[in-house]
Amino acid sequence: MIMKKSENKVGFDLSDLSLEELIKVYKDITSFLQYLDSNKIEIEEKGMDEE
């Protein structure tokens, strides 16, 4: 996988990955998103009269 770094940005060229590597990346991303979803922090919003 070729990474191009520009200041604080990193670009990934997924076309360089094999099908097996793409499937692994997909599974890793899906697992990470499920982790984030299950560990959400609920934020309570204050009304105008509560300040």
Secondary structure, 3 states (H helix, E strand, C coil): CEEEEECCEEEEEHHHCCHHHHHHHHHHHHHHHHHHHHCCCCCCCCCHHHC
